């Protein structure tokens, strides 16, 4: 009975996301343009469905669970060669840019007379994986009366900026005449959330989407060591051994399992097109759900100082990659 009630609760929102996804696919097939962008914009037009309606639970389900399932299935089209193909220069740079962005956030927060923890929270969200990283880092930061509010600010801020980046960053890539490989690394290395990285990358090309996903998931893997370090520092400063927590992104485990299976040709050849189509359908539905959740009007409620800090962190990360790509510091091989 509980399972039946759960499905009935999810159904209106899931059907709403599916309908928007189908409409986006129809527009893309008949009029051209990226399916992901159509799904995002159409979803934003139906933002009212996410506000205290029967659709809310299903929309949340699509924008989180369906998204992660779609990302897991992306592993069926990626092999170890894709990670190796980034080159050790790129791997080192992505990790270095992540660390520098977190340190920049801490310094920026202190300079603006905010707590260093706020800079770590926002810097980690920008550098790693957006709202998911914000929630994970918040779980191990010292508790105070502002932590929940700061976390909410960070989640709204990085989600909004990530949505804007999904639209603008492909234009930036075009302006600098980046190849699909360069565009993929730029998008995967700079956009905050996985959903928007996927949307922006595959909106350019399949190769850009694959590379953007691999680059982004390299950043996501850093969530574990970053949260580990923060947990150890907090427990050492507070003397609270119970402060140690280590949330593990399980969808990343599933992605890695499929990458391993695909790398060793363990997946039936005939299943790969099916998995690819299913992955794309899930991701388009997730983008539609993300659009329905996005209310740009909420951004003005954050306050000027947090907006400035998150915005400057975002520009700092993007600037690092633009410099590296324009000066060929990553030693990319076409």
Rosetta blueprint (number, residue, H / E / L):
1 X L
2 X H
3 X H
4 X H
5 X H
6 X H
7 X H
8 X H
9 X H
10 X H
11 X H
12 X H
13 X H
14 X H
15 X H
16 X H
17 X H
18 X H
19 X H
20 X H
21 X H
22 X H
23 X H
24 X H
25 X H
26 X H
27 X H
28 X H
29 X H
30 X H
31 X H
32 X L
33 X L
34 X L
35 X H
36 X H
37 X H
38 X H
39 X H
40 X H
41 X H
42 X H
43 X H
44 X H
45 X H
46 X L
47 X H
48 X H
49 X H
50 X H
51 X L
52 X L
53 X L
54 X L
55 X L
56 X H
57 X H
58 X H
59 X H
60 X H
61 X H
62 X H
63 X H
64 X H
65 X H
66 X H
67 X H
68 X H
69 X H
70 X H
71 X H
72 X H
73 X H
74 X H
75 X H
76 X H
77 X H
78 X L
79 X L
80 X H
81 X H
82 X H
83 X H
84 X H
85 X H
86 X H
87 X H
88 X H
89 X H
90 X H
91 X H
92 X H
93 X H
94 X H
95 X H
96 X H
97 X H
98 X H
99 X H
100 X H
101 X H
102 X H
103 X H
104 X H
105 X H
106 X H
107 X H
108 X H
109 X H
110 X H
111 X H
112 X L
113 X L
114 X L
115 X L
116 X H
117 X H
118 X H
119 X H
120 X H
121 X H
122 X H
123 X H
124 X H
125 X H
126 X H
127 X H
128 X L
129 X L
130 X L
131 X H
132 X H
133 X H
134 X H
135 X H
136 X H
137 X H
138 X H
139 X L
140 X L
141 X L
142 X L
143 X L
144 X L
145 X L
146 X L
147 X H
148 X H
149 X H
150 X H
151 X H
152 X H
153 X H
154 X H
155 X H
156 X H
157 X H
158 X H
159 X H
160 X H
161 X H
162 X H
163 X H
164 X H
165 X H
166 X H
167 X H
168 X H
169 X H
170 X H
171 X H
172 X H
173 X H
174 X H
175 X H
176 X L
177 X L
178 X L
179 X L
180 X H
181 X H
182 X H
183 X H
184 X H
185 X H
186 X H
187 X H
188 X H
189 X H
190 X H
191 X L
192 X L
193 X L
194 X H
195 X H
196 X H
197 X H
198 X H
199 X H
200 X H
201 X H
202 X H
203 X H
204 X H
205 X L
206 X H
207 X H
208 X H
209 X H
210 X H
211 X H
212 X H
213 X H
214 X H
215 X H
216 X H
217 X H
218 X H
219 X H
220 X H
221 X H
222 X H
223 X H
224 X H
225 X H
226 X H
227 X H
228 X H
229 X H
230 X H
231 X H
232 X H
233 X H
234 X H
235 X H
236 X H
237 X H
238 X H
239 X L
240 X L
241 X H
242 X H
243 X H
244 X L
245 X L
246 X L
247 X L
248 X L
249 X L
250 X H
251 X H
252 X H
253 X H
254 X H
255 X H
256 X H
257 X H
258 X H
259 X H
260 X H
261 X H
262 X H
263 X H
264 X L
265 X L
266 X L
267 X L
268 X L
269 X H
270 X H
271 X H
272 X H
273 X H
274 X H
275 X H
276 X H
277 X H
278 X H
279 X H
280 X H
281 X H
282 X H
283 X H
284 X H
285 X H
286 X H
287 X H
288 X H
289 X H
290 X H
291 X H
292 X H
293 X H
294 X L
295 X L
296 X H
297 X H
298 X H
299 X H
300 X H
301 X H
302 X H
303 X L
304 X H
305 X H
306 X H
307 X H
308 X H
309 X H
310 X H
311 X H
312 X H
313 X H
314 X H
315 X H
316 X H
317 X H
318 X H
319 X H
320 X H
321 X H
322 X H
323 X H
324 X H
325 X H
326 X H
327 X L
328 X L
329 X L
330 X L
331 X L
332 X L
333 X L
334 X L
